[in-house]
Amino acid sequence: MLAKIQGVVLKIQGVVLKKGARNDHISISLRQAAIPCLLVDQPQWWPDGDSPEQVTLVCGQFQQQSGGFLLSGDREQELLGLSGGSASPDYQTALATLQAWQPALPEKEPCVARWFSWLSEQNSRLLNFLGAERLVNLCLSKNGAVQLSMHPERRAILQGCVREIGNFMQETRAFLSGYEVFNAGRSRRSETGAVIS
């Protein structure tokens, strides 16, 4: 029986208790075995019995496996902020931007200079989709994915992200189509010897 218990203890990499105390039997035994132990409301453990060491518990799905990790130090703000990002992304503004989106209107004027201007505007529209405040970034960036995974309305936000990606693809097709028209217009003018305006 003792051998089975020791076998289990060797596999334990950390323990999180809902209730307990620093000096109860479980905490003392775990410390003696050099196993991190913390209480939910007191994220500290005492490996040597004297100096408290702050730790952060991270739980979730990691590579399709449920699990948890104890990270040394107080990492809560670092994990929430992730590289200086907001601890609470502004999904409502991003969703409002999605609702206000209108597709680009193709340039109808045959002037090459006007087409070039339209392509520049369209390029800016495409780059705007990748801005920090847009759903693509808020949902798909490394930092954004972690924050989104903890958001209670993640399903609706992800559905908005799918729509925004569809809008991005539509804008990309418009840009490529406009670029073909621009090149065709330049080719016709150079074949006829006309000066490109």
N, C-alpha and C positions, 0 to 999 in steps of 0.2 A: 504494500500500500504506500509506504513512504517513498519507494522508488518511483511509483507512478506520479506522486505529487511532485517530486523533484524533477521528473521528466517534463511535467507541465510547466513548472516554474522556469525551467531553462528556455522554454519557447516564448515566455511572456517578455515583451519588450517594453511594456508600460501599462499602468493601471489607472483608470479614471473612476473615482468613487463619487456617488451622489451625496453620501453622508459619511462622516468619519472625522478623525482628529489626527493631528500631527503625531501624537504619542500613543495612539491605540495600537493594539497588537499587530493588525494587518500592516499599518504604515511602518512600524518598526521592522517587521519581518521583511517587507519589500525593500526598505533602505539597506538592510543588512545584505540582501542579495543584489544590491546595486540596480534595482529595478525602479525606474521613475514612477512616482505615485503622486497624483494630484486630486484635489477635490474640485468639483465643477465650479463652485463659487470662490475657490482660492487656487488660482493657477500657479502654484509653487510646489516644489518638492525639495527635500533636504537630503542630498546624497551623502553628506558627511555629518549630518545631524546639527550643524552649526549655522552655516550660511545659506540662506534661502537662494535658490536659483530660479528665476522666472522662466517659464516655458509656455509655449502656445500649442494648443491641441488643434489639429486640422483634420477634419473628417469629411468623407465624401466618396465619390466614385473616381477611381484612379485606374485608367486602362481597363475599363469594364469590371473592376473589382472594387467592392466596398472595403474601406479601410480607414485607418487613422494614423496620424503621425504626431509625434511630440517634437517640436522644434525648439531649440534653445533660445532663450530671450523672449521678450515681449514683442511678438511679431504681428499683433492684431492690426495696428494701423498700416503697417507695411503691406499686409495681405489685402486689407480693404482698399488702401490707396493705390497699391501696385504702381510703382514708378511715378508717383505724383498725381495719378488720376484721382478723380473725385471718388469719395467713399460711397456716394449715391449718384450714379449716372442719371442724367436728365432724359429719361426715356420718353416722358410726356412731350417734351419739345421736339425730340427726334420723330415721334409718331405724328405730331402736328405738321412737321415739315413734310413727312411722307404724304399726309392727307392733302397738303397744298400743292403737291407736285403736278405740273402740267408738262406734257411732252413738248419737245422742241419743235417749232414749226420750220419746215424746210425753207431755204432761201429760194425765192422765185425769180429774182432779178438775175439775168445772165451775166452780169459784170463779174469778172474774175476777182477784182478787188473786194467786192461785196461778199463773194463766196469765201474768200480767205478770211474776212472778218467773221463770217458766220462760223467757220471752222474753229477760229480762236475762241469764240464764245462757247461753242459746243465743247471744246476741250476743257474750258473752265467748269462747265456744268458737270462733266464727267469727273473731274478732280474733286469737285464739291461732294460727290457721293462718298468719297473716301475720307472726308473730314472727321475730326475727333468727336464731333457732336452728332454724327449721323449713325443710323442703325447698323450699317455694315461694320463700322469700327466698334461701336458699343457692344455688338453681339459676337463678332468673329475674331477680334484681336485677342491675343493671349490674355491680357489683363481683363478685357471686357467679358470674355467667356466665363472667367471665374466669378466676376461680379454678377453676371446674368444668372448663373447657376443658383445663386442664393436669392434671387428676386421672386416674390410670390406670383407675379404676373408674367413669368418667363414665356409661357406658351403664346400669349397674345403678342408679346414683344417679338418673339421669333417668327410668328406669322407675318408681322409687319416687316421684319428683315427679309423674308422671302419675297414679299411684294417689292421691297426696295431693290433687291437684286434684279428682279424682273424689269423694273424701271431702268436700272443701270444698263441692262442688256439692250433694252429698246433704244436708249440714248446712244449706246455704242454702235448699234446697227445704223442709226440715223447719221452718226458721225462718219462711218465708213462709206455709206452711200453718198453723203455730201462730198467726201474726199474723192470718190470716183468721178462725180460730176465736175468737181474742181479740176482734176487732172485732164478730163476729157475736154473741158473748155480751154485749158492752157494748150493742149495738143492741137485743137482746131485752129487757135489763133496763131500758133507758131507755124503750122502747115500753110496757112494763107499769108503769112508774113506780116500779120497785123501786130501792132504794138499792144502788149498786154497792159491794160489799164489797172 
